[in-house]
Structure formats: C-alpha cells, structure tokens
Amino acid sequence: MPGNTSPIFSKVARIEWVNALTAANTAKDGTGTVATVFTAEASNGSYLQKLVVRPRGTNVASVLRVFLNNGASNATATNNVLIAELSLPATTLSEVAALSGNELPLNIPVPPGYMVNLTLGTAVAGGYAVAGFGGDY
C-alpha cells in the first residue's frame, strides 16, 4: 500500500542564496570548500525547484557543480552526491548591457536537514550570486 496517495505541496516558500561565489574547487566529490545555497527544513524537509545563477561582474568561463549533502560533514565524500552541473560562460561587466544569467531546474525533494552545496571549477573575479527557490513541507 502506498504511503501517500495524494500529491504533496509545499506550505511556505523557502528562498536562500549565496552572494559571492568566487573560489575554485576541483574536487568532484563535494569535499573541500563549498557554499551552501539551500538547507531543508528540519522536521518535514523541503522542495527545491530551481537555482538562479547571476554573474556579479567579469568572470572567466567555469562550471557550477551542485551537490546534495546528507546533513553531515561535507569533508566525508560519502556524505555528498553530485546532482547537477551548469556550464558558466565567460562574462564581461558592462554598464550598457545586461549580464545574462542562468536557471538550473532541479525539482527535487530535499529530506530534513539535507543541504545543497555549490562549487566552481575555476576561480572567478566578479563572482556569482546563486539563489535557491523552493518551499517547506
């Protein structure tokens, strides 16, 4: 018998962000220096719909790596799993043209206490602002 026969929806929005992602981390296992962009609600968990990635200035090309962490130390590789990557093009700051951003759809339930961590493949000068949009169950 199924545990839930009705769809579940989040009851309150959860929006979290990282405002200055600049450092490189070449580890592909979620260890090392990471930025936590989303932490699930502690009792019932959360839903993460998408990440919005905006450059904050001039940057070299890089890659954004997204890891799901089980709530324990990210220094232990078995606590992390790579769930998505997003190629980030080189950007040049301009006062007359918009810097184009990216959206990365995830649409995943995040268990209570789990975290979504980010890394960049190369160091960048201007940095990135990344926001996670979702909701709490």
Secondary structure, DSSP 8 states (H G I E B T S, - for coil): --S--S----SEEEEEEEEEE--B---SSS-SS-EEEEE--TTT-EEEEEEEEEE-S-B--EEEEEEEE-SS-TTSGGGEEEEEEEEE--B---SSS----EEEEEEEEE-TT-EEEEEESS--SS-EEEEEEEEE-
